[in-house]
Amino acid sequence: MEVFGIIGMSFGIIGMTFGIIAFTKQMKLEKHLKESGVVEKDYK
């Protein structure tokens, strides 16, 4: 039954990595849109 723990931990690490990557890409996009004037500077 330890296999399920290993599988769960692997999916957790993959999910956390994906979340961090998605968050940084979202922050870069938001910064670019603010600089180009598409979104107001005081957005969020």
Short mmCIF file of the C-alpha atoms (twelve columns), coordinates in Angstrom:
data_MODEL
# 
_entry.id   MODEL 
# 
loop_
_atom_site.group_PDB 
_atom_site.id 
_atom_site.type_symbol 
_atom_site.label_atom_id 
_atom_site.label_alt_id 
_atom_site.label_comp_id 
_atom_site.label_asym_id 
_atom_site.label_seq_id 
_atom_site.Cartn_x 
_atom_site.Cartn_y 
_atom_site.Cartn_z 
_atom_site.pdbx_PDB_model_num 
ATOM 1  C CA . MET A 1  0.000  0.000  0.000   1 
ATOM 2  C CA . GLU A 2  3.020  2.297  0.121   1 
ATOM 3  C CA . VAL A 3  2.710  2.560  -3.650  1 
ATOM 4  C CA . PHE A 4  -0.348 4.796  -3.290  1 
ATOM 5  C CA . GLY A 5  1.612  7.120  -1.025  1 
ATOM 6  C CA . ILE A 6  4.434  7.370  -3.534  1 
ATOM 7  C CA . ILE A 7  1.997  7.979  -6.394  1 
ATOM 8  C CA . GLY A 8  0.152  10.604 -4.362  1 
ATOM 9  C CA . MET A 9  3.350  12.385 -3.441  1 
ATOM 10 C CA . SER A 10 4.493  12.350 -7.080  1 
ATOM 11 C CA . PHE A 11 1.224  13.904 -8.245  1 
ATOM 12 C CA . GLY A 12 1.476  16.470 -5.461  1 
ATOM 13 C CA . ILE A 13 4.953  17.526 -6.528  1 
ATOM 14 C CA . ILE A 14 3.887  17.700 -10.179 1 
ATOM 15 C CA . GLY A 15 0.840  19.782 -9.224  1 
ATOM 16 C CA . MET A 16 2.872  22.155 -7.101  1 
ATOM 17 C CA . THR A 17 5.420  22.623 -9.902  1 
ATOM 18 C CA . PHE A 18 2.659  23.285 -12.428 1 
ATOM 19 C CA . GLY A 19 1.049  25.786 -10.046 1 
ATOM 20 C CA . ILE A 20 4.269  27.727 -9.554  1 
ATOM 21 C CA . ILE A 21 4.946  27.856 -13.300 1 
ATOM 22 C CA . ALA A 22 1.384  28.965 -14.062 1 
ATOM 23 C CA . PHE A 23 1.521  31.650 -11.363 1 
ATOM 24 C CA . THR A 24 4.772  33.131 -12.656 1 
ATOM 25 C CA . LYS A 25 3.465  33.153 -16.245 1 
ATOM 26 C CA . GLN A 26 0.305  34.904 -15.072 1 
ATOM 27 C CA . MET A 27 2.333  37.536 -13.223 1 
ATOM 28 C CA . LYS A 28 4.508  38.157 -16.294 1 
ATOM 29 C CA . LEU A 29 1.415  38.502 -18.499 1 
ATOM 30 C CA . GLU A 30 -0.210 40.919 -16.066 1 
ATOM 31 C CA . LYS A 31 2.965  43.027 -15.941 1 
ATOM 32 C CA . HIS A 32 3.189  43.112 -19.746 1 
ATOM 33 C CA . LEU A 33 -0.463 44.123 -20.108 1 
ATOM 34 C CA . LYS A 34 -0.012 46.928 -17.571 1 
ATOM 35 C CA . GLU A 35 3.067  48.220 -19.370 1 
ATOM 36 C CA . SER A 36 1.363  48.171 -22.768 1 
ATOM 37 C CA . GLY A 37 -1.703 49.987 -21.421 1 
ATOM 38 C CA . VAL A 38 -4.259 47.241 -21.979 1 
ATOM 39 C CA . VAL A 39 -4.985 47.045 -18.253 1 
ATOM 40 C CA . GLU A 40 -5.012 49.963 -15.817 1 
ATOM 41 C CA . LYS A 41 -1.938 50.403 -13.635 1 
ATOM 42 C CA . ASP A 42 -3.942 49.968 -10.419 1 
ATOM 43 C CA . TYR A 43 -5.483 46.668 -11.530 1 
ATOM 44 C CA . LYS A 44 -5.686 44.154 -8.685  1 
# 
